[in-house]
Amino acid sequence: MAITVTTPADFAPDLVTIAEAVALFAECGKRYEVDAKTLRRWVAKHGVQTEKAGGKELFASWSALLVVHAKEIDRRDGTAARRR
């Protein structure tokens, strides 16, 4: 008989809170800073899967946040247009 164990991290092994992600992006320098409200908007825009755990904390995959952040920073800075 098999037992299925469900954990909060079933969908991603690299979960971080939005607040943690904001702090990590800030460590990269002024150009890469983003506030929590903007990051949550980007998460919704790009359809990043999130989980709520421990009350109101919103968790997302760090890998997915890195991809979204890179796309949005490129768009904001016009980098994508210069590569074409």
Buried (B, 14 or more C-beta within 10 A) or exposed (E): EEEEEEEEEEBBEEBBBBEBBBEBBEEEEEEEBBEBEEBBEBBEEBEBEBBEEEEEEBBBBBEBBBEBBEBBBBEEEEEEEEEE
